């Protein structure tokens, strides 16, 4: 008989599970300003400065497939994902530690290719790879990154600062990383069903979305632009779990609701073409795809009106509403659909 007391992780949900795992925590240091519940932990380091601390773990067979993931791209992507968390707090990343569990199928040169990607990302973002750990693994490759950064106390941005009436904004476009994954998975299936010895897909016409899947870039340019313009978002999060999830995180943390506009979701033409080929709903790519590493943030709309010309790669996709309105989306036809039904 099945165990009636068994609760699956899926039934609880990722964020609720994290909170439940912290229920028995007994140590509470006063200099830890923020623990669970944001993109990074926030630790007081001086009178006006904060240390930001985050980590990311990527598992072979879950987060990446070595059939179609170049190893240098893998290194770049894992570090970019960790650094993106620092940017989501309006911080500056500084140092990373890399832990790798290596199976026998990975050679020295293959491992060096991973580190080539890590160092390339470190160079792009100004982050030093300061060490880490190497250990053995029976079958699968695993990479774990810990990254620290700094933020000014008066300029750090949490998920919890959104106010009713604020505009919900997104950098870049949505769903392209998932579109790239769908193409790569399709090409792998074609190869497995063929008699070709090597996996050599033709991806030229899908270059944009495939790059967004394999080597997404953390949005350093957006954070730099905020500083140039003197902008401090009222709340911010990076898009790794999908837009729907990230909007909910901001709304819940801010004790607010949110309304998105379906017609305003920025979706690249290449992403739309992939969804059409797959006969899938492109809006679901945008809402639930994840891994885009774009920045989702809120700001008073009047600030955006004044600075619209300076934020060319930013789109308003919704607004913060009262908590009792919940989280909903206005469809292109004008109907309102709650996220639970979207």
C-alpha positions in Angstrom: 0.0 0.0 0.0 1.2 3.5 -0.7 2.4 5.5 2.3 -0.4 8.0 3.0 2.2 10.2 4.9 4.5 10.5 1.9 4.6 14.0 0.5 6.3 14.5 -2.8 8.4 17.6 -3.4 6.3 18.5 -6.4 3.2 18.6 -4.2 4.8 21.1 -1.8 6.5 23.4 -4.4 10.0 24.7 -4.6 9.6 27.9 -2.6 7.3 26.4 0.1 9.8 23.6 0.5 12.7 25.9 1.1 10.7 27.7 3.8 9.8 24.4 5.4 13.4 23.2 5.4 14.3 26.3 7.4 11.7 25.8 10.1 14.2 24.2 12.5 16.9 26.8 12.2 18.2 27.8 15.6 21.0 30.2 14.9 20.1 33.8 14.0 23.1 36.2 13.6 22.2 39.9 13.8 24.5 40.8 11.0 22.5 38.5 8.6 20.0 41.0 7.3 18.3 38.7 4.8 18.5 34.9 4.6 16.0 32.8 2.8 13.5 34.5 0.5 15.5 36.6 -1.9 18.0 36.2 -4.8 20.9 36.3 -2.3 21.6 36.2 1.3 22.4 39.7 2.6 25.1 40.2 5.3 26.1 43.5 6.9 29.8 44.1 6.3 30.2 47.8 7.3 28.2 50.8 8.2 27.1 51.5 4.7 28.1 48.3 2.8 26.5 44.8 2.4 27.9 41.5 1.3 25.7 39.4 -1.0 26.1 35.7 -1.1 24.4 33.2 -3.5 24.9 29.7 -5.0 23.9 27.7 -8.0 24.1 24.0 -8.7 23.8 22.4 -12.2 23.3 18.6 -12.5 23.9 16.6 -15.7 20.7 15.0 -16.9 18.6 17.6 -15.0 20.0 21.0 -15.8 22.1 20.2 -18.9 22.7 17.5 -21.4 26.3 16.8 -22.6 25.0 15.6 -26.0 24.4 19.2 -27.1 26.1 21.4 -24.4 29.6 22.5 -25.2 31.6 22.3 -22.0 33.0 25.9 -22.3 29.4 27.1 -22.7 28.4 25.1 -19.6 31.0 26.8 -17.5 30.0 30.2 -18.8 26.3 29.6 -18.1 26.6 28.3 -14.6 28.7 31.3 -13.5 26.3 33.7 -15.3 23.4 32.2 -13.4 25.0 32.8 -10.0 26.1 36.3 -11.0 22.6 37.1 -12.2 21.4 36.7 -8.6 23.8 39.4 -7.5 22.6 41.8 -10.2 19.0 41.1 -9.1 19.9 42.7 -5.8 21.4 45.7 -7.6 24.8 44.6 -6.5 28.3 44.1 -7.9 29.6 40.5 -8.1 33.2 40.0 -7.0 34.4 36.5 -6.2 33.3 32.9 -7.0 34.1 29.5 -5.7 33.6 26.5 -8.0 32.8 23.0 -6.8 32.9 20.2 -9.5 32.0 16.5 -9.0 33.7 14.8 -11.9 33.0 11.3 -13.3 35.6 9.2 -15.1 34.2 10.0 -18.5 35.4 13.6 -18.1 39.0 14.0 -19.2 41.5 16.7 -18.1 41.0 18.6 -21.3 37.2 18.4 -21.0 37.5 19.8 -17.4 39.8 22.6 -18.7 37.1 23.5 -21.3 34.6 24.0 -18.5 37.0 26.3 -16.7 37.7 28.1 -19.9 34.0 29.1 -19.9 34.1 29.9 -16.2 37.1 32.3 -16.7 35.5 33.8 -19.8 32.4 34.7 -17.7 34.6 35.9 -14.9 36.4 38.2 -17.3 33.1 39.6 -18.7 31.6 40.3 -15.3 34.8 41.2 -13.4 34.6 38.2 -11.1 37.6 36.3 -9.7 37.5 32.5 -9.6 39.2 32.2 -6.2 39.1 28.4 -5.7 36.6 25.7 -4.8 36.7 21.9 -4.7 37.1 19.0 -7.0 35.7 15.6 -6.1 34.8 12.4 -7.8 31.4 11.3 -9.1 30.2 7.8 -10.1 28.3 8.7 -13.2 27.2 12.3 -13.6 28.9 15.7 -13.8 27.8 18.4 -11.3 28.9 22.0 -11.0 28.1 24.2 -8.0 29.0 27.9 -7.8 29.1 30.1 -4.8 29.4 33.8 -5.6 29.8 36.9 -3.4 29.3 40.5 -4.2 28.8 43.9 -2.7 25.9 46.4 -2.5 25.4 49.8 -0.9 22.9 49.7 2.0 20.9 52.5 0.5 20.8 50.9 -3.0 20.3 47.2 -2.4 17.0 46.0 -4.0 14.8 43.3 -2.5 11.8 41.4 -3.9 9.7 43.0 -1.2 9.6 46.7 -2.2 6.9 46.7 -4.9 4.2 49.3 -4.3 0.6 49.4 -5.7 0.7 51.3 -8.9 4.3 50.5 -9.7 5.0 49.4 -13.3 6.2 45.8 -13.8 9.2 45.8 -16.2 11.3 43.3 -17.9 14.6 43.5 -19.7 15.1 41.8 -23.1 12.7 39.1 -24.2 11.1 36.0 -22.7 10.9 32.4 -23.7 13.9 32.3 -26.0 15.9 30.0 -23.7 13.1 27.5 -23.7 12.8 27.8 -27.5 16.5 27.0 -27.8 16.1 24.0 -25.5 13.2 22.7 -27.6 15.3 22.9 -30.8 18.2 21.1 -29.1 16.0 18.4 -27.8 14.4 17.9 -31.2 17.8 17.7 -32.9 19.0 15.1 -30.4 15.9 13.0 -31.0 16.5 13.2 -34.8 20.1 12.1 -34.3 19.1 9.2 -32.0 16.7 8.0 -34.7 19.2 8.3 -37.5 22.3 6.1 -38.3 24.7 9.0 -38.0 27.7 8.3 -35.7 28.1 11.9 -34.5 25.7 14.6 -33.3 26.1 17.4 -35.9 22.9 19.4 -35.9 22.3 22.3 -38.3 21.4 25.2 -36.0 22.3 28.3 -38.0 18.7 29.4 -38.5 18.1 28.9 -34.7 21.3 30.7 -33.6 19.6 33.3 -31.4 17.5 31.0 -29.3 20.1 28.3 -29.1 22.6 30.8 -27.7 20.0 32.0 -25.2 19.8 28.5 -23.9 23.5 27.5 -24.0 25.1 30.8 -23.1 22.6 33.3 -21.5 24.1 36.5 -20.3 23.5 38.1 -16.9 22.2 41.6 -17.4 25.2 43.7 -16.2 24.3 46.3 -18.8 20.9 46.9 -17.2 22.3 47.3 -13.7 25.1 49.6 -15.1 22.4 51.7 -16.7 20.4 52.0 -13.5 23.5 53.4 -11.8 24.2 55.8 -14.7 20.6 57.1 -14.5 20.4 57.1 -10.7 17.6 54.5 -10.7 16.9 52.2 -7.8 14.0 49.8 -8.6 11.5 49.3 -5.9 11.8 45.5 -6.3 13.8 43.1 -8.5 14.3 39.4 -9.3 16.0 37.6 -12.2 14.0 35.3 -14.5 15.3 31.8 -13.9 12.1 29.8 -13.0 9.8 31.6 -15.5 8.0 34.9 -15.5 4.9 33.6 -13.8 6.9 32.2 -10.9 9.0 35.4 -10.6 6.0 37.7 -10.6 4.5 35.7 -7.9 7.7 35.9 -5.8 7.7 39.7 -6.0 3.9 40.0 -5.3 4.1 37.6 -2.3 7.2 39.3 -0.8 5.6 42.7 -1.3 2.2 41.7 0.1 0.7 42.8 -3.2 -1.0 41.5 -6.3 0.0 41.8 -10.0 -1.6 42.2 -13.3 0.3 41.4 -16.5 -0.6 42.4 -20.1 -0.4 39.4 -22.5 0.0 41.7 -25.5 3.0 43.4 -23.9 5.1 40.3 -23.3 8.3 40.8 -25.3 8.8 37.6 -27.4 11.4 37.4 -30.1 10.4 36.5 -33.6 12.7 33.5 -33.5 11.0 32.3 -30.4 7.6 32.6 -32.0 8.8 30.7 -35.0 10.0 27.8 -32.9 6.7 27.6 -31.0 4.9 27.5 -34.3 7.1 24.7 -35.5 6.5 22.8 -32.3 2.8 23.6 -32.5 3.0 25.0 -28.9 1.7 28.1 -27.2 4.4 30.8 -27.4 2.9 32.7 -24.4 3.6 29.6 -22.3 7.2 29.8 -23.3 7.3 33.4 -22.0 5.4 32.7 -18.8 6.9 29.4 -17.7 10.1 28.9 -19.7 12.8 30.2 -17.3 16.6 30.4 -17.7 16.3 33.7 -19.6 18.4 35.5 -16.9 16.5 38.7 -17.7 15.7 41.2 -14.9 12.1 41.6 -13.7 11.7 44.8 -11.7 9.2 47.4 -10.6 9.4 51.2 -10.7 6.9 54.1 -10.3 5.5 54.6 -13.8 6.4 58.3 -13.9 10.1 57.5 -13.5 9.8 55.2 -16.5 8.0 57.8 -18.5 10.9 60.2 -17.9 13.6 57.7 -18.8 11.9 55.7 -21.5 14.5 56.8 -24.2 17.4 55.7 -21.9 16.0 52.2 -21.3 15.5 50.9 -24.8 15.8 47.2 -23.8 13.1 47.5 -21.1 9.4 46.9 -21.5 6.4 47.6 -19.2 4.5 44.3 -19.0 2.1 45.0 -16.2 1.4 46.8 -12.9 1.4 46.1 -9.2 -2.2 46.0 -7.8 -3.7 45.3 -4.3 -3.2 41.9 -2.8 -6.9 41.1 -2.8 -6.8 41.3 -6.7 -4.4 38.3 -6.8 -2.1 37.6 -9.7 -3.8 37.9 -13.1 -3.2 38.6 -16.8 -5.2 40.7 -19.2 -5.4 38.7 -22.4 -5.0 40.2 -25.9 -8.9 40.0 -26.1 -9.3 42.0 -22.9 -10.3 39.1 -20.6 -8.7 38.7 -17.2 -7.2 35.3 -16.4 -5.8 34.4 -13.0 -2.4 32.9 -13.0 -3.6 29.6 -11.6 -5.6 29.3 -14.8 -3.1 30.8 -17.2 
